[in-house]
């Protein structure tokens, strides 16, 4: 088992804590860079979708996992970013400018939602975000002169300086943005702003007693979360090449929230675990249908039942999500054969007490 002895502040805030981190992350990036030559076009498309959902997950993780605020309206920010990018791209805006506008408008929308939401918390905040999502969905459906309403809106390929991002080039564009967003969130979390957000999540009373302005940082968290989700929305528009209001309903918001919950709240790794599961699980269910009895495989609600069972399983047996389970497996492997059965007993006791708080 590895023990790290930190002797200075720079070592404490270093992104790669030791040589093992640098080795595995370098290996992962090498595999991702070589993916167009190692994978079929179908798998590469799935990897692009995972990257897009990961960017949206980073924004939602910043709000839910690190600030402690729950939102069921993030599909609205995804829709704002997607439609802004689609409309500006159709008018000939270069990709960097149109995407910047989509991110900025989504961030401003997040501020509009965040300011009223400061007065409520818990289930009332969830209701407020659901209402906001319903409003945005209705606006997208009714503002036909801009969004084309329920008829749908065709989206041009992303292009800049005469070059169109399609196929492999769009994959590398998505990969670059995923890496930049991940680094941005990691650096934000180790800054005073990130530490303030975590303090608010742990205890608002304690955070306020230390001089943290709750309204300021909660609004900032909503704005940043919406901006990341808007960026994902812009990529989502170019990936699908067709937009309609039905793509940004409350069900989409539930999927995004389920992604960060199953991946592991409060974990950047959990975002990518959750996004991978969310995208690949429907494909696995489709394959498994051929091996199931017709009465089960042909059932219309099979996917919903599987997703619901997975959520219930994580709530009951692994509240820390996929990354929490991986952490326990890694600890077991590192300490074997000296692993203690009660290593995580204190954690379970804490979780039980939290349920009755």
Kinemage of the C-alpha trace (Angstrom):
@kinemage 1
@onewidth
@group {chain A} dominant
@subgroup {mainchain}
@vectorlist {calphas} color= white
{ca unk a 1} P 0.000 0.000 0.000
{ca unk a 2} L 1.350 3.438 -0.964
{ca unk a 3} L 1.919 6.083 1.723
{ca unk a 4} L 2.509 9.709 0.676
{ca unk a 5} L 4.583 11.965 2.918
{ca unk a 6} L 3.899 15.559 1.926
{ca unk a 7} L 6.587 18.020 2.884
{ca unk a 8} L 5.487 21.227 1.124
{ca unk a 9} L 2.346 22.992 -0.105
{ca unk a 10} L 3.124 22.516 -3.801
{ca unk a 11} L 3.176 18.770 -3.268
{ca unk a 12} L -0.211 18.947 -1.569
{ca unk a 13} L -1.957 20.753 -4.461
{ca unk a 14} L -0.242 18.789 -7.224
{ca unk a 15} L -2.763 17.202 -9.606
{ca unk a 16} L -0.737 14.011 -10.030
{ca unk a 17} L 0.082 12.903 -6.485
{ca unk a 18} L 2.695 10.308 -7.445
{ca unk a 19} L 4.326 8.537 -10.372
{ca unk a 20} L 1.550 5.973 -10.606
{ca unk a 21} L -0.980 8.682 -11.383
{ca unk a 22} L 1.224 10.127 -14.103
{ca unk a 23} L 1.760 6.684 -15.657
{ca unk a 24} L -1.910 5.662 -15.791
{ca unk a 25} L -3.207 9.032 -16.958
{ca unk a 26} L -0.546 9.153 -19.680
{ca unk a 27} L -1.535 5.648 -20.755
{ca unk a 28} L -5.219 6.647 -20.796
{ca unk a 29} L -4.564 9.755 -22.885
{ca unk a 30} L -2.450 7.742 -25.322
{ca unk a 31} L -5.288 5.228 -25.742
{ca unk a 32} L -7.818 8.026 -26.284
{ca unk a 33} L -5.600 9.708 -28.878
{ca unk a 34} L -5.235 6.418 -30.745
{ca unk a 35} L -8.944 5.539 -30.432
{ca unk a 36} L -9.855 6.441 -34.067
{ca unk a 37} L -7.403 3.770 -35.250
{ca unk a 38} L -8.333 1.217 -32.574
{ca unk a 39} L -12.147 1.463 -32.628
{ca unk a 40} L -14.935 1.190 -35.151
{ca unk a 41} L -16.849 4.320 -36.149
{ca unk a 42} L -19.815 3.212 -34.010
{ca unk a 43} L -17.720 2.853 -30.845
{ca unk a 44} L -16.015 6.158 -31.604
{ca unk a 45} L -19.445 7.826 -31.796
{ca unk a 46} L -20.324 6.324 -28.406
{ca unk a 47} L -17.071 7.692 -27.002
{ca unk a 48} L -17.988 11.166 -28.298
{ca unk a 49} L -21.389 10.979 -26.574
{ca unk a 50} L -19.693 9.862 -23.352
{ca unk a 51} L -17.404 12.899 -23.598
{ca unk a 52} L -20.341 15.265 -24.118
{ca unk a 53} L -22.251 13.837 -21.159
{ca unk a 54} L -19.059 13.989 -19.072
{ca unk a 55} L -18.818 17.752 -19.617
{ca unk a 56} L -22.448 18.151 -18.534
{ca unk a 57} L -21.734 15.831 -15.597
{ca unk a 58} L -18.789 17.980 -14.505
{ca unk a 59} L -21.116 20.970 -14.302
{ca unk a 60} L -23.781 19.074 -12.373
{ca unk a 61} L -21.155 17.522 -10.080
{ca unk a 62} L -19.883 20.999 -9.253
{ca unk a 63} L -23.395 21.990 -8.170
{ca unk a 64} L -24.628 18.782 -6.514
{ca unk a 65} L -21.483 16.968 -5.444
{ca unk a 66} L -19.383 19.917 -4.276
{ca unk a 67} L -21.920 22.628 -3.343
{ca unk a 68} L -24.688 20.363 -2.078
{ca unk a 69} L -27.470 21.887 -4.213
{ca unk a 70} L -29.826 19.573 -6.107
{ca unk a 71} L -31.122 20.445 -9.563
{ca unk a 72} L -33.676 18.644 -11.720
{ca unk a 73} L -33.632 21.320 -14.414
{ca unk a 74} L -30.216 20.924 -15.962
{ca unk a 75} L -31.673 19.705 -19.244
{ca unk a 76} L -32.839 23.313 -19.663
{ca unk a 77} L -29.230 24.578 -19.595
{ca unk a 78} L -28.326 21.829 -22.053
{ca unk a 79} L -31.140 23.047 -24.320
{ca unk a 80} L -30.144 26.714 -24.029
{ca unk a 81} L -26.571 25.896 -25.047
{ca unk a 82} L -27.676 23.594 -27.868
{ca unk a 83} L -30.167 26.010 -29.438
{ca unk a 84} L -27.864 29.013 -29.045
{ca unk a 85} L -25.069 27.159 -30.830
{ca unk a 86} L -27.436 25.894 -33.546
{ca unk a 87} L -28.970 29.314 -34.269
{ca unk a 88} L -25.632 31.163 -34.319
{ca unk a 89} L -23.959 28.480 -36.431
{ca unk a 90} L -26.808 28.780 -38.968
{ca unk a 91} L -26.111 32.515 -39.165
{ca unk a 92} L -22.470 31.918 -40.047
{ca unk a 93} L -20.792 32.580 -36.718
{ca unk a 94} L -17.393 30.864 -36.388
{ca unk a 95} L -17.384 27.955 -33.951
{ca unk a 96} L -15.302 29.583 -31.147
{ca unk a 97} L -17.588 32.665 -31.071
{ca unk a 98} L -20.864 30.740 -31.257
{ca unk a 99} L -19.748 28.289 -28.588
{ca unk a 100} L -18.566 31.130 -26.339
{ca unk a 101} L -21.969 32.778 -26.737
{ca unk a 102} L -23.703 29.493 -25.864
{ca unk a 103} L -21.592 29.121 -22.724
{ca unk a 104} L -22.143 32.760 -21.715
{ca unk a 105} L -25.912 32.651 -22.251
{ca unk a 106} L -26.198 29.374 -20.337
{ca unk a 107} L -24.173 30.879 -17.485
{ca unk a 108} L -26.422 33.956 -17.372
{ca unk a 109} L -29.457 31.666 -17.332
{ca unk a 110} L -27.879 29.851 -14.395
{ca unk a 111} L -27.601 33.146 -12.527
{ca unk a 112} L -31.277 33.895 -13.245
{ca unk a 113} L -32.203 30.521 -11.759
{ca unk a 114} L -29.692 30.718 -8.913
{ca unk a 115} L -30.817 34.054 -7.476
{ca unk a 116} L -34.425 33.036 -6.661
{ca unk a 117} L -33.242 29.588 -5.609
{ca unk a 118} L -31.195 31.137 -2.800
{ca unk a 119} L -34.361 31.535 -0.761
{ca unk a 120} L -35.247 27.833 -0.845
{ca unk a 121} L -33.462 24.579 -0.175
{ca unk a 122} L -34.067 20.849 -0.164
{ca unk a 123} L -37.211 19.607 -1.898
{ca unk a 124} L -38.335 23.189 -2.594
{ca unk a 125} L -35.163 23.848 -4.589
{ca unk a 126} L -35.829 20.679 -6.588
{ca unk a 127} L -39.374 21.884 -7.356
{ca unk a 128} L -38.043 25.293 -8.423
{ca unk a 129} L -35.534 23.778 -10.851
{ca unk a 130} L -38.177 21.411 -12.284
{ca unk a 131} L -40.447 24.415 -12.882
{ca unk a 132} L -37.614 26.266 -14.612
{ca unk a 133} L -36.953 23.279 -16.858
{ca unk a 134} L -40.644 23.137 -17.817
{ca unk a 135} L -40.598 26.861 -18.656
{ca unk a 136} L -37.549 26.515 -20.909
{ca unk a 137} L -39.040 23.486 -22.650
{ca unk a 138} L -42.226 25.444 -23.347
{ca unk a 139} L -40.262 28.442 -24.653
{ca unk a 140} L -38.292 26.197 -27.018
{ca unk a 141} L -41.548 24.721 -28.316
{ca unk a 142} L -43.413 28.052 -28.716
{ca unk a 143} L -40.668 30.371 -30.025
{ca unk a 144} L -41.008 28.975 -33.530
{ca unk a 145} L -39.374 31.926 -35.305
{ca unk a 146} L -36.052 31.042 -33.659
{ca unk a 147} L -36.221 27.393 -32.588
{ca unk a 148} L -38.622 26.081 -35.283
{ca unk a 149} L -40.772 24.699 -32.461
{ca unk a 150} L -41.806 21.066 -32.415
{ca unk a 151} L -40.943 20.715 -36.104
{ca unk a 152} L -37.297 20.583 -35.103
{ca unk a 153} L -34.183 22.502 -36.087
{ca unk a 154} L -31.415 21.234 -38.341
{ca unk a 155} L -27.875 21.996 -37.165
{ca unk a 156} L -24.877 22.703 -39.367
{ca unk a 157} L -21.533 20.986 -38.669
{ca unk a 158} L -19.119 22.883 -36.446
{ca unk a 159} L -16.673 24.811 -38.626
{ca unk a 160} L -13.868 27.308 -38.210
{ca unk a 161} L -11.655 28.938 -40.854
{ca unk a 162} L -13.312 26.808 -43.516
{ca unk a 163} L -12.621 23.517 -41.716
{ca unk a 164} L -15.585 21.341 -40.708
{ca unk a 165} L -15.391 19.223 -37.560
{ca unk a 166} L -16.919 15.886 -38.498
{ca unk a 167} L -16.054 12.290 -37.696
{ca unk a 168} L -12.562 11.952 -36.245
{ca unk a 169} L -11.941 15.709 -36.106
{ca unk a 170} L -15.115 16.191 -34.024
{ca unk a 171} L -13.932 13.413 -31.708
{ca unk a 172} L -10.628 15.196 -31.109
{ca unk a 173} L -12.481 18.487 -30.579
{ca unk a 174} L -14.678 16.838 -27.937
{ca unk a 175} L -11.669 15.166 -26.308
{ca unk a 176} L -9.800 18.478 -26.081
{ca unk a 177} L -12.795 20.209 -24.487
{ca unk a 178} L -13.287 17.331 -22.015
{ca unk a 179} L -9.644 17.594 -20.917
{ca unk a 180} L -9.820 21.393 -20.598
{ca unk a 181} L -13.082 21.248 -18.608
{ca unk a 182} L -11.694 18.562 -16.303
{ca unk a 183} L -8.552 20.583 -15.611
{ca unk a 184} L -10.672 23.700 -15.048
{ca unk a 185} L -12.856 21.951 -12.448
{ca unk a 186} L -9.856 20.366 -10.704
{ca unk a 187} L -8.110 23.732 -10.432
{ca unk a 188} L -11.310 25.409 -9.283
{ca unk a 189} L -11.787 22.870 -6.493
{ca unk a 190} L -8.312 23.459 -5.067
{ca unk a 191} L -8.754 27.243 -5.163
{ca unk a 192} L -10.354 29.343 -2.375
{ca unk a 193} L -13.585 29.392 -4.384
{ca unk a 194} L -13.715 25.604 -4.581
{ca unk a 195} L -12.970 25.238 -0.888
{ca unk a 196} L -15.797 27.680 -0.147
{ca unk a 197} L -18.223 25.593 -2.212
{ca unk a 198} L -17.230 22.427 -0.323
{ca unk a 199} L -17.620 24.265 2.985
{ca unk a 200} L -21.168 25.271 1.999
{ca unk a 201} L -21.951 21.650 1.156
{ca unk a 202} L -20.669 20.383 4.499
{ca unk a 203} L -22.357 23.011 6.682
{ca unk a 204} L -23.882 26.317 5.634
{ca unk a 205} L -23.850 27.620 9.216
{ca unk a 206} L -20.144 26.839 9.645
{ca unk a 207} L -19.305 28.293 6.240
{ca unk a 208} L -21.139 31.508 7.014
{ca unk a 209} L -19.420 31.784 10.382
{ca unk a 210} L -16.070 31.670 8.563
{ca unk a 211} L -17.064 34.645 6.410
{ca unk a 212} L -18.207 32.806 3.281
{ca unk a 213} L -20.934 34.751 1.465
{ca unk a 214} L -23.573 32.078 0.839
{ca unk a 215} L -25.571 33.963 -1.790
{ca unk a 216} L -22.480 34.854 -3.805
{ca unk a 217} L -21.014 31.363 -3.928
{ca unk a 218} L -24.316 29.557 -4.482
{ca unk a 219} L -25.088 31.844 -7.419
{ca unk a 220} L -21.569 31.337 -8.748
{ca unk a 221} L -21.995 27.587 -8.478
{ca unk a 222} L -25.241 27.719 -10.462
{ca unk a 223} L -23.618 29.930 -13.105
{ca unk a 224} L -20.535 27.727 -13.534
{ca unk a 225} L -22.618 24.555 -13.566
{ca unk a 226} L -24.923 25.988 -16.216
{ca unk a 227} L -21.958 27.202 -18.297
{ca unk a 228} L -20.384 23.733 -18.396
{ca unk a 229} L -23.756 22.210 -19.274
{ca unk a 230} L -24.255 24.821 -22.012
{ca unk a 231} L -20.890 23.881 -23.504
{ca unk a 232} L -22.010 20.249 -23.544
{ca unk a 233} L -25.259 21.382 -25.169
{ca unk a 234} L -23.382 23.063 -28.014
{ca unk a 235} L -21.438 19.877 -28.724
{ca unk a 236} L -24.657 17.876 -28.340
{ca unk a 237} L -26.296 19.951 -31.080
{ca unk a 238} L -23.455 19.340 -33.550
{ca unk a 239} L -23.365 15.662 -32.677
{ca unk a 240} L -27.087 15.006 -33.258
{ca unk a 241} L -27.445 17.560 -36.099
{ca unk a 242} L -31.137 17.903 -35.216
{ca unk a 243} L -32.836 19.506 -32.204
{ca unk a 244} L -36.363 19.390 -30.843
{ca unk a 245} L -37.813 20.447 -27.458
{ca unk a 246} L -38.612 16.806 -26.595
{ca unk a 247} L -34.876 16.185 -26.148
{ca unk a 248} L -34.652 18.513 -23.129
{ca unk a 249} L -37.397 17.341 -20.800
{ca unk a 250} L -37.271 16.595 -17.081
{ca unk a 251} L -36.427 12.974 -17.972
{ca unk a 252} L -33.157 14.209 -19.449
{ca unk a 253} L -32.476 16.085 -16.204
{ca unk a 254} L -33.147 12.923 -14.208
{ca unk a 255} L -30.678 11.011 -16.392
{ca unk a 256} L -27.988 13.646 -15.776
{ca unk a 257} L -28.604 13.559 -12.014
{ca unk a 258} L -28.608 9.760 -12.041
{ca unk a 259} L -25.289 9.842 -13.905
{ca unk a 260} L -23.456 11.797 -11.194
{ca unk a 261} L -25.181 9.871 -8.382
{ca unk a 262} L -24.312 6.436 -9.742
{ca unk a 263} L -20.805 7.562 -10.639
{ca unk a 264} L -20.212 8.877 -7.121
{ca unk a 265} L -21.131 12.276 -5.675
{ca unk a 266} L -18.120 14.412 -4.818
{ca unk a 267} L -15.801 12.623 -7.249
{ca unk a 268} L -14.469 13.791 -10.623
{ca unk a 269} L -13.736 10.186 -11.560
{ca unk a 270} L -17.360 9.384 -10.772
{ca unk a 271} L -18.500 11.719 -13.570
{ca unk a 272} L -16.754 9.608 -16.187
{ca unk a 273} L -17.836 6.320 -14.603
{ca unk a 274} L -21.444 7.494 -14.539
{ca unk a 275} L -21.368 8.834 -18.112
{ca unk a 276} L -19.915 5.570 -19.390
{ca unk a 277} L -22.579 3.533 -17.610
{ca unk a 278} L -25.387 5.828 -18.773
{ca unk a 279} L -24.371 5.563 -22.446
{ca unk a 280} L -23.294 1.917 -22.620
{ca unk a 281} L -26.009 0.358 -20.447
{ca unk a 282} L -28.821 0.840 -23.037
{ca unk a 283} L -26.556 -0.810 -25.628
{ca unk a 284} L -25.946 -3.730 -23.274
{ca unk a 285} L -29.682 -4.057 -22.604
{ca unk a 286} L -30.383 -4.118 -26.348
{ca unk a 287} L -27.860 -6.952 -26.783
{ca unk a 288} L -29.209 -8.861 -23.773
{ca unk a 289} L -32.767 -8.777 -25.136
{ca unk a 290} L -31.834 -11.462 -27.674
{ca unk a 291} L -30.965 -13.876 -24.861
{ca unk a 292} L -34.015 -13.171 -22.671
{ca unk a 293} L -37.468 -14.785 -22.939
{ca unk a 294} L -39.700 -12.905 -25.422
{ca unk a 295} L -42.073 -11.815 -22.663
{ca unk a 296} L -39.217 -10.031 -20.873
{ca unk a 297} L -37.019 -8.964 -23.785
{ca unk a 298} L -39.970 -7.482 -25.684
{ca unk a 299} L -41.322 -5.509 -22.715
{ca unk a 300} L -41.496 -1.781 -23.437
{ca unk a 301} L -40.337 -0.707 -19.973
{ca unk a 302} L -37.348 -3.040 -19.635
{ca unk a 303} L -34.757 -0.259 -19.755
{ca unk a 304} L -36.607 1.828 -17.142
{ca unk a 305} L -36.870 -1.208 -14.844
{ca unk a 306} L -33.125 -1.912 -15.157
{ca unk a 307} L -32.182 1.708 -14.467
{ca unk a 308} L -34.547 1.831 -11.480
{ca unk a 309} L -33.115 -1.384 -10.055
{ca unk a 310} L -29.586 -0.018 -10.424
{ca unk a 311} L -30.480 3.188 -8.590
{ca unk a 312} L -32.148 1.263 -5.752
{ca unk a 313} L -29.124 -1.021 -5.523
{ca unk a 314} L -26.710 1.899 -5.217
{ca unk a 315} L -28.893 3.670 -2.642
{ca unk a 316} L -29.033 0.551 -0.462
{ca unk a 317} L -25.587 -0.968 -0.910
{ca unk a 318} L -23.200 1.647 -2.331
{ca unk a 319} L -24.228 5.281 -1.705
{ca unk a 320} L -20.763 6.452 -2.791
{ca unk a 321} L -21.360 5.161 -6.311
{ca unk a 322} L -19.069 3.392 -8.739
{ca unk a 323} L -16.019 5.373 -7.669
{ca unk a 324} L -16.695 4.513 -4.025
{ca unk a 325} L -16.859 0.821 -4.924
{ca unk a 326} L -13.639 1.105 -6.940
{ca unk a 327} L -11.928 2.808 -3.972
{ca unk a 328} L -12.860 -0.111 -1.723
{ca unk a 329} L -11.649 -2.672 -4.268
{ca unk a 330} L -8.387 -0.775 -4.660
{ca unk a 331} L -7.918 -0.615 -0.887
{ca unk a 332} L -8.556 -4.344 -0.636
{ca unk a 333} L -5.982 -5.118 -3.333
{ca unk a 334} L -3.394 -2.782 -1.802
{ca unk a 335} L -3.725 -4.237 1.703
{ca unk a 336} L -4.216 -7.908 0.786
{ca unk a 337} L -3.699 -10.234 2.636
{ca unk a 338} L -3.871 -7.849 5.620
{ca unk a 339} L -7.231 -6.287 4.744
{ca unk a 340} L -9.429 -5.655 7.788
{ca unk a 341} L -13.101 -6.516 7.383
{ca unk a 342} L -14.225 -3.450 9.341
{ca unk a 343} L -12.171 -0.939 7.353
{ca unk a 344} L -15.247 0.909 6.088
{ca unk a 345} L -17.475 0.233 9.109
{ca unk a 346} L -17.166 3.797 10.348
{ca unk a 347} L -18.233 5.053 6.947
{ca unk a 348} L -21.394 2.916 7.036
{ca unk a 349} L -22.270 4.161 10.536
{ca unk a 350} L -21.913 7.745 9.345
{ca unk a 351} L -24.183 7.091 6.385
{ca unk a 352} L -26.867 5.575 8.634
{ca unk a 353} L -26.803 8.617 10.900
{ca unk a 354} L -27.074 10.890 7.871
{ca unk a 355} L -30.334 9.230 6.810
{ca unk a 356} L -32.065 10.392 9.991
{ca unk a 357} L -30.680 13.900 10.060
